[in-house]
């Protein structure tokens, strides 16, 4: 299990489900920044979209992303928990 820490969520004006940009640290060794955080369509949390680089020919190349499902899930769960703490700070009360 990876240690996902120092989660910073930057709220933005919601656009097509995009609600935050996230920065975080994995295992106290690797800083990850500029991850787009979207609400899931079923309303059960959030999903992460990792940054890409658009090339001159129009194709996109991923900059970084989790290479296995379990780590991706751990990141999404940590971000979802942090988002709920920000949005509902006192036992479910929406700000």
C-alpha positions in Angstrom: 0.0 0.0 0.0 1.3 3.4 -1.0 1.4 6.4 1.4 -0.5 9.3 -0.3 0.1 12.4 1.7 0.3 16.2 1.6 -2.8 16.3 -0.5 -3.6 19.8 -1.7 -6.9 20.4 -3.6 -7.3 23.6 -5.5 -11.0 24.3 -6.1 -12.0 25.7 -9.5 -15.3 26.8 -11.0 -16.9 23.5 -11.9 -16.7 22.8 -15.7 -18.2 19.6 -17.0 -17.5 17.8 -13.7 -14.0 19.2 -13.2 -14.0 20.4 -9.6 -10.4 20.5 -8.4 -6.8 20.2 -9.3 -4.8 18.0 -7.0 -1.2 17.9 -5.9 0.1 15.1 -3.6 3.2 13.1 -2.5 3.5 9.4 -2.8 5.6 7.5 -0.2 7.3 10.7 0.9 9.4 10.4 -2.3 7.5 11.5 -5.4 5.6 14.8 -5.8 2.6 14.6 -8.2 1.0 17.8 -9.4 -1.7 19.2 -11.7 -4.0 16.1 -11.6 -7.5 17.1 -12.7 -10.2 15.8 -10.3 -13.7 15.2 -11.8 -16.9 14.1 -10.0 -17.9 10.6 -11.0 -21.1 10.5 -13.0 -22.8 8.2 -10.5 -22.0 10.6 -7.7 -19.9 8.1 -5.6 -16.8 10.2 -5.4 -14.1 11.6 -7.7 -11.9 10.4 -10.5 -8.4 11.6 -11.5 -7.2 12.5 -14.9 -3.5 12.8 -15.2 -1.7 15.4 -17.2 -0.6 14.9 -20.9 1.6 16.8 -23.3 0.1 17.7 -26.6 2.5 17.4 -29.5 2.7 19.5 -32.6 1.0 16.7 -34.6 -2.0 16.9 -32.2 -1.4 13.6 -30.4 -1.2 13.5 -26.6 1.5 11.8 -24.6 1.0 11.0 -20.9 3.4 12.7 -18.6 2.7 10.3 -15.6 0.0 8.0 -14.4 -0.5 5.0 -12.1 0.6 1.8 -13.8 -1.6 -0.5 -11.8 -5.2 -0.4 -10.8 -4.6 -0.7 -7.0 -2.4 2.4 -6.8 -4.9 4.4 -8.9 -7.7 3.4 -6.5 -5.6 4.4 -3.5 -5.0 7.8 -5.0 -8.7 8.3 -5.8 -9.8 7.2 -2.4 -7.3 9.6 -0.6 -8.4 12.5 -2.9 -12.1 11.7 -2.3 -11.6 11.6 1.4 -9.8 15.0 1.3 -12.5 16.5 -0.9 -15.3 15.4 1.4 -13.3 16.9 4.4 -13.2 20.2 2.5 -16.8 20.1 1.3 -18.4 18.7 4.5 -16.2 19.6 7.4 -18.7 18.8 10.2 -20.3 15.4 9.9 -22.0 15.7 6.5 -22.9 19.4 6.6 -22.3 20.8 3.1 -20.6 24.1 3.0 
